[in-house]
Amino acid sequence: MEKDFLELIRAYNIINFINSEYFEELMNFDKIDCYFDCDGVLFDTIKVSFNEMSLDYKNIPTDPNIQAWISEYYKKVDWTDLLNRGGEINEACKKLIFLKNLNIFKNMAVATHRHSYLNEGVSKKQVFNERAKGITVFDIPHKIPKEVALNSIGNILVDDSKSKITSWVNSGGIGVLFKDSVNELILPTLETPYFITSEILDVIKVTFILKYFEKISDLNKEKSLTKNR
């Protein structure tokens, strides 16, 4: 029964879901926080920059010297230019504003790692201020894990880095791996304990699924306590 219900929610078109009774129920749940990575989720800067460095963005080298070279590139590149050249992924800024206006999250923000505050950090905030006014941007020094800078427990992070999503989940958070090669919302498994999607609006369905089963769990606990009295 639960599996059938999950499949029903997963398969819903976003607009149809918002107009359904399930969305009305979602509005009654306690709100959580939702954070979106910038590069590779909202803006296509990863592909553009790795192409310029003649590197495969899908197979990032772990060699310390290459990592240092990549970091140096990101410190020096013109981030306003890079963001404009990379462009938004699937009208991401419009979708951020749409999500904010739905008012389903306690806090909703962009959570991006930066290599340089004056260059990268300021440029990203300016671009989001122009394209998605009112959306908060947390620019986090790249050596500080997102789960350290932000409260991960029970909250959502959408990121294209599997290692960052895994760390977020291991710290009690809800991970949504952004992967442009998938065409539907993929539910967590024992092997991959996080959601996978190529559509940032799927956080609406992710939130409902989480809150629905949290409610079911609470009801089962109440029944168990009542039974044992």
Secondary structure, DSSP 8 states (H G I E B T S, - for coil): -HHHHHHHHHHS-HHHHHTSHHHHHHTTS---EEEE-SBTTTB-HHHHHHHHTT--TTS----HHHHHHHHHHHHHS-HHHHHHHH-BSSSHHHHHHHHHHHT--SEEEEEEEES-IIIIIHHHHHHHHHHSTT-EEEEEETTS-HHHHS--TT-EEEES-HHHHHHHHHTT-EEEEE-TT-SS-B---SSS-SEEES-GGGHHHHHHHHHHHHHHHHHHHHHHHHHH-
